[in-house]
């Protein structure tokens, strides 16, 4: 029912505080900077997908208790399935939109890395 911004907000502040001392090391090491940027973009992708796409069965709690969680329920994977939020689209269109979303977040990761590298 809730993707959890209220849960994530407090933890994010603690993580940012703990990572502050690592900033210079991350910016100086190209591989670490790439991994950091990719992790940030992936995190945004997961949270955006969870917040803006309908989670399959998210309003059917009783039904969910009767079944195990499956990978196809993850918002990113669900984008590509007929049961997911883009399910009304034909398969090629669903794949095109899904790959576009993934591509945009990959681009975001590269942009984060580029900007952080410029500030090193």
ABEGO torsion letter per residue (X at the ends): XBAGAAAAAAAAAAAAAAAAAAAAAAAABAAAAAAAAAAAAAAAAAAAAAAABBBBGAABAAAAAABBBBAAABAAAAAABAABAAAABBAAAAAAAAAAAAAAAAAAAAAAAAAAAAAX
